[in-house]
Protein backbone atom coordinates (compact mmCIF):
# COMPACT_ATOMS: atom_id res chain seq x y z
CA UNK A 1 0.00 0.00 0.00
CA UNK A 2 1.37 3.40 -1.01
CA UNK A 3 1.50 5.60 2.09
CA UNK A 4 4.17 8.12 1.11
CA UNK A 5 4.76 10.08 -2.10
CA UNK A 6 8.06 11.70 -3.02
CA UNK A 7 9.13 13.70 -6.05
CA UNK A 8 12.73 13.82 -7.24
CA UNK A 9 13.63 16.31 -9.96
CA UNK A 10 16.99 16.03 -11.69
CA UNK A 11 18.71 19.32 -12.40
CA UNK A 12 21.29 18.02 -14.89
CA UNK A 13 20.85 16.82 -18.46
CA UNK A 14 23.59 14.18 -18.64
CA UNK A 15 21.85 10.93 -19.68
CA UNK A 16 24.31 8.66 -17.86
CA UNK A 17 23.94 10.52 -14.57
CA UNK A 18 20.17 10.61 -14.95
CA UNK A 19 19.86 6.90 -15.71
CA UNK A 20 22.20 6.15 -12.80
CA UNK A 21 20.01 8.19 -10.46
CA UNK A 22 16.95 6.35 -11.72
CA UNK A 23 18.50 2.97 -10.85
CA UNK A 24 19.76 4.27 -7.51
CA UNK A 25 16.25 5.43 -6.65
CA UNK A 26 14.87 2.03 -7.59
CA UNK A 27 17.34 0.37 -5.25
CA UNK A 28 16.37 2.71 -2.40
CA UNK A 29 12.60 3.08 -2.68
CA UNK A 30 11.10 1.86 0.58
CA UNK A 31 8.03 -0.10 1.57
CA UNK A 32 4.90 1.95 1.09
CA UNK A 33 6.75 4.61 -0.94
CA UNK A 34 6.23 5.85 -4.46
CA UNK A 35 8.84 8.14 -6.03
CA UNK A 36 8.00 10.23 -9.08
CA UNK A 37 11.30 11.05 -10.76
CA UNK A 38 11.30 13.87 -13.33
CA UNK A 39 14.32 14.33 -15.60
CA UNK A 40 15.57 15.61 -18.95
CA UNK A 41 18.39 14.61 -21.30
CA UNK A 42 20.06 16.86 -23.84
CA UNK A 43 20.21 15.50 -27.42
CA UNK A 44 20.20 11.81 -26.57
CA UNK A 45 19.00 8.65 -28.27
CA UNK A 46 17.98 6.12 -25.63
CA UNK A 47 17.66 2.52 -26.78
CA UNK A 48 16.02 -0.39 -25.00
CA UNK A 49 18.05 -2.98 -23.16
CA UNK A 50 17.89 -5.53 -25.97
CA UNK A 51 18.33 -3.29 -28.99
CA UNK A 52 21.15 -3.05 -31.51
CA UNK A 53 22.31 0.60 -31.57
CA UNK A 54 23.44 0.52 -35.20
CA UNK A 55 20.09 -0.77 -36.36
CA UNK A 56 18.17 1.87 -34.41
CA UNK A 57 20.25 5.00 -34.68
CA UNK A 58 22.75 6.85 -36.84
CA UNK A 59 25.37 6.60 -34.13
CA UNK A 60 28.19 8.34 -36.00
CA UNK A 61 26.04 11.34 -36.94
CA UNK A 62 24.72 11.61 -33.40
CA UNK A 63 28.26 11.66 -31.98
CA UNK A 64 29.53 14.13 -34.59
CA UNK A 65 26.78 16.58 -33.67
CA UNK A 66 27.45 16.41 -29.94
CA UNK A 67 24.71 13.96 -29.05
CA UNK A 68 24.72 10.92 -26.78
CA UNK A 69 23.76 7.30 -27.14
CA UNK A 70 22.32 5.72 -24.00
CA UNK A 71 20.91 2.32 -23.12
CA UNK A 72 18.28 1.89 -20.41
CA UNK A 73 17.39 -1.10 -18.22
CA UNK A 74 13.89 -1.49 -19.62
CA UNK A 75 12.89 -3.03 -22.92
CA UNK A 76 11.06 -1.38 -25.78
CA UNK A 77 12.18 0.83 -28.62
CA UNK A 78 14.49 3.75 -29.29
CA UNK A 79 13.46 7.30 -28.37
CA UNK A 80 14.99 10.73 -28.81
CA UNK A 81 15.35 13.10 -25.84
CA UNK A 82 16.07 16.82 -25.91
CA UNK A 83 15.13 19.70 -23.64
CA UNK A 84 11.70 19.87 -25.24
CA UNK A 85 10.95 16.50 -23.66
CA UNK A 86 10.12 15.66 -20.04
CA UNK A 87 10.90 12.16 -18.78
CA UNK A 88 9.01 10.64 -15.87
CA UNK A 89 9.60 7.51 -13.79
CA UNK A 90 7.28 5.98 -11.20
CA UNK A 91 9.32 3.84 -8.75
CA UNK A 92 7.80 1.66 -6.05
CA UNK A 93 7.83 -1.81 -4.47
CA UNK A 94 6.62 -4.36 -7.00
CA UNK A 95 3.52 -5.23 -4.98
CA UNK A 96 2.34 -1.62 -5.28
CA UNK A 97 2.89 -1.39 -9.04
CA UNK A 98 -0.39 -0.23 -10.61
CA UNK A 99 -0.03 0.64 -14.27
CA UNK A 100 -3.56 1.99 -14.87
CA UNK A 101 -3.23 4.28 -11.85
CA UNK A 102 0.20 5.50 -12.95
CA UNK A 103 -1.09 6.23 -16.45
CA UNK A 104 -4.03 8.05 -14.88
CA UNK A 105 -1.59 10.49 -13.26
CA UNK A 106 -0.13 11.35 -16.67
CA UNK A 107 -3.50 11.51 -18.37
CA UNK A 108 -5.07 13.70 -15.70
CA UNK A 109 -2.10 16.08 -15.65
CA UNK A 110 -2.39 16.54 -19.41
CA UNK A 111 -6.14 17.03 -19.32
CA UNK A 112 -5.77 19.64 -16.58
CA UNK A 113 -3.70 21.64 -19.09
CA UNK A 114 -6.28 21.29 -21.87
CA UNK A 115 -4.62 18.40 -23.70
CA UNK A 116 -7.01 15.66 -24.97
CA UNK A 117 -4.90 12.76 -23.68
CA UNK A 118 -6.05 9.21 -24.34
CA UNK A 119 -4.48 5.79 -23.83
CA UNK A 120 -3.73 3.38 -26.61
CA UNK A 121 -3.69 -0.38 -26.38
CA UNK A 122 0.13 -0.39 -26.42
CA UNK A 123 0.53 1.62 -23.21
CA UNK A 124 1.24 4.74 -25.22
CA UNK A 125 -0.53 8.04 -24.62
CA UNK A 126 -2.09 9.80 -27.58
CA UNK A 127 -3.56 13.19 -28.41
CA UNK A 128 -5.63 13.50 -31.55
CA UNK A 129 -4.56 9.99 -32.48
CA UNK A 130 -0.82 10.75 -32.35
CA UNK A 131 1.66 9.59 -29.74
CA UNK A 132 3.22 12.07 -27.32
CA UNK A 133 4.30 9.56 -24.69
CA UNK A 134 5.88 6.13 -24.98
CA UNK A 135 6.22 3.92 -21.90
CA UNK A 136 8.53 1.12 -20.77
CA UNK A 137 8.76 -1.04 -17.66
CA UNK A 138 11.28 -2.79 -15.43
CA UNK A 139 11.18 -5.04 -12.37
CA UNK A 140 14.08 -6.28 -10.22
CA UNK A 141 14.54 -7.57 -6.66
CA UNK A 142 10.99 -6.81 -5.59
CA UNK A 143 11.10 -3.22 -6.95
CA UNK A 144 9.54 -1.90 -10.14
CA UNK A 145 9.48 1.19 -12.29
CA UNK A 146 7.42 2.56 -15.14
CA UNK A 147 8.99 5.34 -17.15
CA UNK A 148 8.32 7.25 -20.31
CA UNK A 149 8.61 10.39 -22.37
CA UNK A 150 6.36 13.43 -22.62
CA UNK A 151 6.93 15.42 -25.80
CA UNK A 152 6.35 19.08 -25.09
CA UNK A 153 8.38 20.72 -27.86
CA UNK A 154 10.81 18.10 -29.17
CA UNK A 155 12.84 18.86 -32.30
CA UNK A 156 11.06 16.46 -34.67
CA UNK A 157 13.62 17.04 -37.42
CA UNK A 158 16.28 15.58 -35.14
CA UNK A 159 14.02 12.65 -34.31
CA UNK A 160 13.99 11.78 -38.00
CA UNK A 161 17.65 12.63 -38.41
CA UNK A 162 19.00 10.37 -35.68
CA UNK A 163 16.45 7.58 -35.57
CA UNK A 164 16.78 6.77 -39.26
CA UNK A 165 19.08 3.74 -39.47
CA UNK A 166 21.81 3.61 -42.10
CA UNK A 167 21.17 2.09 -45.52
CA UNK A 168 23.80 -0.56 -45.00
CA UNK A 169 22.53 -4.13 -45.20
CA UNK A 170 22.25 -5.25 -41.60
CA UNK A 171 21.12 -8.65 -40.37
CA UNK A 172 20.80 -8.31 -36.62
CA UNK A 173 19.17 -9.92 -33.63
CA UNK A 174 17.42 -7.81 -31.03
CA UNK A 175 14.22 -5.86 -30.55
CA UNK A 176 13.36 -3.31 -33.23
CA UNK A 177 11.52 -0.05 -32.66
CA UNK A 178 8.00 0.45 -33.90
CA UNK A 179 7.69 3.89 -35.46
CA UNK A 180 4.50 5.81 -34.74
CA UNK A 181 3.06 9.17 -35.67
CA UNK A 182 4.13 11.57 -32.94
CA UNK A 183 3.02 15.01 -31.83
CA UNK A 184 4.30 17.73 -29.52
CA UNK A 185 1.92 18.89 -26.78
CA UNK A 186 2.53 22.50 -27.75
CA UNK A 187 0.42 21.83 -30.80
CA UNK A 188 -2.53 21.77 -28.39
CA UNK A 189 -1.30 24.35 -25.85
CA UNK A 190 1.12 26.71 -27.65
CA UNK A 191 2.36 28.34 -24.44
CA UNK A 192 3.00 25.08 -22.57
CA UNK A 193 6.38 24.74 -20.85
CA UNK A 194 8.15 21.70 -19.44
CA UNK A 195 7.97 23.31 -15.99
CA UNK A 196 4.18 23.68 -16.23
CA UNK A 197 3.82 20.05 -17.21
CA UNK A 198 6.06 18.96 -14.33
CA UNK A 199 3.95 20.95 -11.86
CA UNK A 200 0.77 19.42 -13.30
CA UNK A 201 2.20 15.93 -12.87
CA UNK A 202 2.99 16.55 -9.20
CA UNK A 203 -0.49 17.91 -8.59
CA UNK A 204 -2.08 14.95 -10.38
CA UNK A 205 0.08 12.52 -8.40
CA UNK A 206 -1.24 13.89 -5.11
CA UNK A 207 -4.80 13.90 -6.42
CA UNK A 208 -4.87 10.40 -7.92
CA UNK A 209 -3.18 8.75 -4.94
CA UNK A 210 -5.52 10.41 -2.48
CA UNK A 211 -8.42 8.61 -4.16
CA UNK A 212 -9.59 5.09 -3.52
CA UNK A 213 -10.09 4.23 -7.17
CA UNK A 214 -7.36 2.61 -9.19
CA UNK A 215 -8.43 4.16 -12.49
CA UNK A 216 -11.13 6.77 -12.98
CA UNK A 217 -10.06 7.90 -16.42
CA UNK A 218 -11.56 6.45 -19.57
CA UNK A 219 -9.29 4.51 -21.88
CA UNK A 220 -7.58 1.18 -22.24
CA UNK A 221 -4.09 -0.12 -21.74
CA UNK A 222 -2.40 -3.48 -22.08
CA UNK A 223 -1.98 -5.48 -18.92
CA UNK A 224 1.71 -5.07 -18.26
CA UNK A 225 3.16 -8.48 -17.55
CA UNK A 226 6.36 -7.27 -15.90
CA UNK A 227 4.92 -7.33 -12.40
CA UNK A 228 1.52 -9.00 -12.43
CA UNK A 229 0.29 -6.49 -9.85
CA UNK A 230 -1.78 -4.16 -12.01
CA UNK A 231 -5.16 -2.99 -10.81
CA UNK A 232 -8.13 -3.83 -13.04
CA UNK A 233 -9.82 -0.81 -14.59
CA UNK A 234 -12.37 0.61 -12.18
CA UNK A 235 -11.32 -1.54 -9.23
CA UNK A 236 -11.68 0.04 -5.79
CA UNK A 237 -8.58 0.04 -3.63
CA UNK A 238 -8.88 0.35 0.13
CA UNK A 239 -6.22 3.01 0.65
CA UNK A 240 -6.37 6.01 2.99
CA UNK A 241 -5.98 9.46 1.46
CA UNK A 242 -2.36 10.54 1.31
CA UNK A 243 -2.62 14.26 0.78
CA UNK A 244 -5.38 16.37 -0.70
CA UNK A 245 -3.21 19.38 -1.45
CA UNK A 246 0.46 19.85 -2.16
CA UNK A 247 2.34 20.83 0.98
CA UNK A 248 4.70 23.77 1.02
CA UNK A 249 7.73 21.48 1.15
CA UNK A 250 10.62 21.76 -1.26
CA UNK A 251 13.98 20.71 0.10
CA UNK A 252 17.23 21.00 -1.80
CA UNK A 253 20.48 19.16 -1.18
CA UNK A 254 22.93 21.88 -2.18
CA UNK A 255 25.68 19.35 -2.91
CA UNK A 256 23.60 17.43 -5.44
CA UNK A 257 22.14 18.22 -8.82
CA UNK A 258 18.60 17.25 -7.98
CA UNK A 259 15.84 18.33 -5.63
CA UNK A 260 13.39 16.43 -3.44
CA UNK A 261 9.81 17.31 -2.68
CA UNK A 262 7.50 15.44 -0.31
CA UNK A 263 3.89 15.16 -1.44
CA UNK A 264 2.94 13.49 1.84
CA UNK A 265 3.94 14.11 5.45
CA UNK A 266 7.35 13.00 6.66
CA UNK A 267 11.02 13.83 6.18
CA UNK A 268 12.58 13.83 2.74
CA UNK A 269 15.29 11.24 2.12
CA UNK A 270 18.46 12.36 0.39
CA UNK A 271 21.02 10.80 -1.90
CA UNK A 272 24.52 12.17 -1.61
CA UNK A 273 26.05 13.31 -4.89
CA UNK A 274 29.24 11.33 -4.17
CA UNK A 275 27.38 8.19 -3.14
CA UNK A 276 29.62 5.28 -4.30
CA UNK A 277 26.66 3.39 -5.74
CA UNK A 278 25.58 6.41 -7.77
CA UNK A 279 29.08 7.01 -9.10
CA UNK A 280 29.53 3.39 -10.12
CA UNK A 281 26.14 3.35 -11.83
CA UNK A 282 27.04 6.48 -13.80
CA UNK A 283 30.24 4.80 -14.96
CA UNK A 284 28.23 1.75 -16.01
CA UNK A 285 25.73 3.68 -18.12
CA UNK A 286 28.52 5.65 -19.85
CA UNK A 287 30.70 2.61 -20.55
CA UNK A 288 31.22 1.08 -23.96
CA UNK A 289 30.55 -2.32 -22.42
CA UNK A 290 26.99 -1.23 -21.52
CA UNK A 291 26.30 0.81 -24.65
CA UNK A 292 27.71 -1.58 -27.25
CA UNK A 293 28.59 -4.79 -25.46
CA UNK A 294 25.38 -6.81 -25.05
CA UNK A 295 25.66 -10.10 -26.89
CA UNK A 296 23.67 -9.12 -29.97
CA UNK A 297 25.75 -10.47 -32.87
CA UNK A 298 25.03 -9.18 -36.36
CA UNK A 299 26.44 -9.24 -39.85
CA UNK A 300 26.72 -6.19 -42.02
CA UNK A 301 27.37 -5.68 -45.70
CA UNK A 302 28.11 -2.28 -47.19
CA UNK A 303 29.40 -1.47 -50.68
CA UNK A 304 30.11 1.40 -53.05
CA UNK A 305 32.07 2.29 -56.18
CA UNK A 306 34.82 4.90 -56.33
CA UNK A 307 37.17 6.13 -59.09
CA UNK A 308 39.81 3.63 -57.96
CA UNK A 309 37.36 0.67 -57.98
CA UNK A 310 34.38 -0.95 -56.35
CA UNK A 311 34.48 -2.44 -52.86
CA UNK A 312 32.20 -4.46 -50.58
CA UNK A 313 32.79 -5.01 -46.87
CA UNK A 314 31.16 -7.91 -45.04
CA UNK A 315 31.58 -7.70 -41.28
CA UNK A 316 30.58 -10.02 -38.47
CA UNK A 317 30.22 -8.05 -35.22
CA UNK A 318 29.69 -9.46 -31.74
CA UNK A 319 29.71 -7.55 -28.43
CA UNK A 320 30.62 -4.41 -30.37
CA UNK A 321 33.81 -5.87 -31.88
CA UNK A 322 34.48 -6.98 -35.48
CA UNK A 323 35.10 -10.71 -35.25
CA UNK A 324 35.53 -11.48 -38.95
CA UNK A 325 35.85 -9.30 -42.04
CA UNK A 326 35.72 -10.11 -45.73
CA UNK A 327 36.61 -7.56 -48.38
CA UNK A 328 35.73 -7.86 -52.09
CA UNK A 329 37.16 -5.34 -54.54
CA UNK A 330 38.16 -4.90 -58.17
CA UNK A 331 40.79 -2.31 -57.27
CA UNK A 332 44.13 -2.65 -59.05
CA UNK A 333 45.95 -3.03 -55.72
CA UNK A 334 45.87 -6.78 -55.22
CA UNK A 335 46.91 -6.47 -51.57
CA UNK A 336 44.11 -4.10 -50.56
CA UNK A 337 41.52 -6.71 -49.52
CA UNK A 338 43.92 -8.67 -47.34
CA UNK A 339 45.35 -5.56 -45.69
CA UNK A 340 41.91 -4.20 -44.86
CA UNK A 341 40.71 -7.50 -43.45
CA UNK A 342 43.71 -7.70 -41.12
CA UNK A 343 43.18 -4.13 -39.96
CA UNK A 344 39.43 -4.43 -39.38
CA UNK A 345 39.36 -7.71 -37.44
CA UNK A 346 39.43 -6.99 -33.71
CA UNK A 347 38.45 -3.35 -34.04
CA UNK A 348 35.62 -1.88 -31.99
CA UNK A 349 32.74 -1.12 -34.33
CA UNK A 350 32.82 2.64 -33.74
CA UNK A 351 34.00 5.64 -35.69
CA UNK A 352 37.21 6.55 -33.86
CA UNK A 353 38.41 2.96 -33.59
CA UNK A 354 37.80 2.29 -37.28
CA UNK A 355 39.55 5.55 -38.21
CA UNK A 356 42.63 4.45 -36.30
CA UNK A 357 42.63 1.08 -38.03
CA UNK A 358 42.42 2.69 -41.47
CA UNK A 359 45.27 5.06 -40.66
CA UNK A 360 47.46 2.05 -39.98
CA UNK A 361 46.68 0.50 -43.36
CA UNK A 362 48.99 2.88 -45.27
CA UNK A 363 46.35 3.81 -47.84
CA UNK A 364 46.53 6.68 -50.36
CA UNK A 365 44.70 9.76 -49.05
CA UNK A 366 41.85 9.58 -51.57
CA UNK A 367 41.29 5.88 -51.01
CA UNK A 368 41.39 6.31 -47.22
CA UNK A 369 38.80 9.12 -47.40
CA UNK A 370 36.51 7.00 -49.57
CA UNK A 371 36.77 4.04 -47.20
CA UNK A 372 35.99 6.28 -44.23
CA UNK A 373 32.88 7.41 -46.10
CA UNK A 374 31.94 3.79 -46.79
CA UNK A 375 32.32 2.73 -43.15
CA UNK A 376 30.35 5.77 -42.04
CA UNK A 377 27.33 4.35 -43.86
CA UNK A 378 27.38 1.45 -41.46
CA UNK A 379 27.49 3.64 -38.37
N, C-alpha and C positions, 0 to 999 in steps of 0.2 A: 504494500500500500504506500503510495506516494504521500509523504507528510511534510516534505520540505522542498522548496523550489529555489534554485540558484541560477543566476545568469553570469556567464563569463564572456567578456568581450575582448577579443584580441586587438591589440593596437598596431601590431606590425603586419606586413604584407608578404613576408617570406614564407613560401609554401611549406618548406621543410620544418621550420619552427612551428608553424600553425598545425601541421599534421602531427608533429610530435606532441604538442600540447593537447590535441584531441585524444591521442592514445593515453597520455598521462592522466587526463581527466577520467577516461574510462577505467583505468586501473584504480582510481581513488574514489570514484562515486560510492557513497555509502548506502546502507540499507535505508529504504524509505526516502531516498533523495532522487531528484531529477535535476540534471544540469542542462540548461539551454546554452550552448556555446555558439557565439556569433563571430564570424571571422571573414577576412577578405584576402585574396591573393592577387598579386600584380602580374599580369601577362603570363599565365601559367596554363599548360594543358595537363589535366589530371586524368590518368588512366586507371582503370580498375585493376584489381590485384592480378587477374589472370589474362591480361591483355598484352599483345605484342606492340611495343611502342612504334616500330617502323611501319606497321600496318595501319595504325590509327592516326599518326601525326607526322607532319613534315618536320622531323626533329632537327635537321640541319638548319632549316630556315628559322625555326623558333629560336635556336641558340644564337644564330647570327644577328637576330633582331632584339637580343637582350631578354628573351623569354626563358621560361623554366619548364622542364618536364618533371612531373611528380607522379608517384604511384601511391594509391591509397590502400588501406586494408580491405575495404569492401569490394564486392564484385561490381558488375555493371559496365557501362560504356564510358568512353572518353568525353570529357567536358572541358570547356574553355572558361577560365576565370580572369576577370580584370576588375578594376575598381568600380565598374558599373554593376557588379554582381555582389550579392550578399549570400554567404554560406551559413547554414545553420546545422547544428548537431544536437539531437536529444540523446542524453546519456543517462542510463538508469540500470538498476539490477534487472536481470533478464525476466524475473517473475512479474515485474511491473511494466514490461514493454507492452505498449498498446498502440498499434499503428493507426487505427482509425482516429483515436483521440489526438495523437500527435499531428496527423494531417489536418484535423479540425483546427488546431492552433494556427497553422499556416493559412488555411482557408478563411478563418474568421478574421485574422489580421488583414488579409488582402481585401476582404469585403468591407471592413471598417474604413478602408481608404477609397472605396468606390470601384474596386476591381472585381469583375464578375468571375471569380475563381471557382473552378469546378474540378473534380477528380476524374481521372481516366482509369480504365481498368488495369493499367500498367504501373500504378502508383505514381504517375506523373500528375502534375497540376496544370490545368489548362485555363486559358482565357480566350474567349471567342474561338475555341477549337484549336488553339495553338499553344504549344508547351512553353511555360516560363519557369518551370521547376522540375528537375529530375531528381529522383531519390534513390538511395542505396542503403544497405543494411549490413550490420556486422554483429556477431555474438562471440564472446570468448570468456571462459572462466566465470560463468554465472553473471556476466555483465553484457549489456547490449547497447548499441547505438543505431540511430537512424539519422542520416544526414542528407543534405541536398543543396541545390543551388536555387537562388531567386534572382532572376534577370531583371534588374531595374533599368539599366541603360548600358548594356554590354555592346562592345564594338562588334557588330555582326559581320563586318568585312573580315575582321581577324579570325572570327570563328571559322569562316569558310577558308581563309588563307592557311591556317595551321591544321585544321582537322580534315584537310583533303590529302589522303595518302598519295605517295609518289606513284608514277605510272610504271614503275619497275614491276616485273612479273614476280609475285611473291606468293609462295605456298607456305602457309603458316598455321600452326595450331594456336588455340587460344580463343577467347571470347571476342566477338566483333561488336562494334557499336551499331545501334540502330538509329539512323538519322531521322529526325522529326522536324516538322515545321515549328519554328520557335518565334517568340515575340517578347519584346521588352515591355515591362509594366508601364513605362512612361508613355506608351502609346495610348493607354487608358487614362492616366493621370499625368499630364505633361510636366507638372511641377514636382513630382514625387522625387524624394531623395532616399539614399540608402539609410540615412539616420532616421528618417520618418518611418521607414519600413521596420527598422530594428525596434524602435519604440512601440510600434503597433504589435510586433511579435511578443514583446514582453508583457504588454497589457493583455493580449489574448491568452498568453500562457496562464496568467493569474486568474483570468476569467474562466477558462475551460476547466482548469484543475480545481476550481472552487465548486464546480457543479458535480452532481452525482450521476451524470449521464455520460457514457463513454463516447457517444457520437451523436450530436444533435444536428449536424449539417447534412444536407442532402448530397448524395453522390455515392459512387462505388469505388472500391479499391480492392486489388487482389489480396488474398490472405497471405501475408508474408510468412514463409515457412522457416525463416531463420530462427525464430524463437518458439513458435507454437503457443504464445501467450497473448495473442491479439484478442481484443474485445469485440464480440459480434456487434454489428450495427444496431444501435438503439438499445443495447443492453444497459441495465441500471447497475451502477457500481455503488456499493455501500462505503462511501468515503466521506469523511468530514470535510467541510470547507477548509481550504488552506488560507486564503486571503482574498477578501473581496476587492480591496483596492491596493494599488502599489504603495508600499511604504516609502518613506523618505530616507532610504538607505542606499548609499553608493560609496563603497569603500575602495580605495586604490592602494595597491602595494607599489610604492614609489620606485622600488628596485626592479620591478617587472614590467613587461610591455603588454600588460592586460589588466583589466579591471573586473572586480566582482560586484555583484549586486544581489542582495537577498530579496526574494519575492515572498518570503514567509518568515515568521519570527525566528530568531536564533542568530548566533555569530556566523560570520562569513569565513570559510576556510581559505587558506592561501597556499599557493605554490610558490616556492622560491625560484627566482630566475636562474640560479646556479644549481638547482636540484640535479644531482648526478643522473637520475633516471631521465629527466627532461633533456639533458645535454646528450646523453647516449642515444636517445630516440631521434633527436635532431640529426645526429651523425648518420644514423641508419637511413632516414628518409632521403638524405642528400647523397648517399653513397651510390657508386656505380653498381655495386652488387645488388642493391634493392631496385634501382631504376631499370637496369638492363639484364640482371642476372637470373631471374626465374627461369626454370628449365622449360623454355618454350622454343624448341628447335624449329628452324625454318630454312627453306632453300630459296634462293633469289637468283633471278636471271635478268641481266640488264645489258643492252647492246646499243650500238650507234655506229655511224660511219663518218670518218674524218678524212681530210685530204691525204693523210699518210696510210689510210686503210680502214677496213671495218674491224670491229672487235666485239666480242661477247664475253661477259663474265658470268660464271655460274658459281655461286657461293653457298656453302652449307654453314649455317651459323647456329651455335648452341651456347646458351648462357652468355650471350653477348659477344662471343669470340668466334672468329672465322676458323672453322675446323678443317675444311677442305676448300680448295679453289681450283677451278678449271677455266682456262683462258683459250678462246678460239679467235684467230685473227688471220687476215690475209696480208698483213703488213710485210714489207720486204725484210725486216729484221727478223731472222729466223730464231733468234734467242729471246725475243720479247715475251712470248707466252710463258716460257719456263721461268724467266726472271720474275715476272709479275706473280706467278703462282707461289714461288718461294717467299716473296715479300709479303703477300697477303695472308698466307696461312699463319695463324697465331695472333693476328692483329685483332684488337678490340674493334667492333663494328661501329665506329664513331668517327666523326669528321677529323679531329686532330690526330688520332692514332693512324688513320688511313693516310693522311697527308704525310706524316713522318715516314711511313713505309714507302710511299712513292718517291720521296726525296732520296731514299737510300737505294733506289733502283737505277740511278744514273741515266735518266731519260732525257732526251732533248727537251728544251723548254716548251715548245709547242705541243709535243706529244704528252708531256706531263700535265699541262694545262687542260688538254682534252680529256685525259683520264680522270683528272679531278672532277671535271664537269660530269663525266659518266657516272662516277661513284656517287656524286651528289644526288643523282636521280634516285638512288636507292635509299637515301637518308631523308 
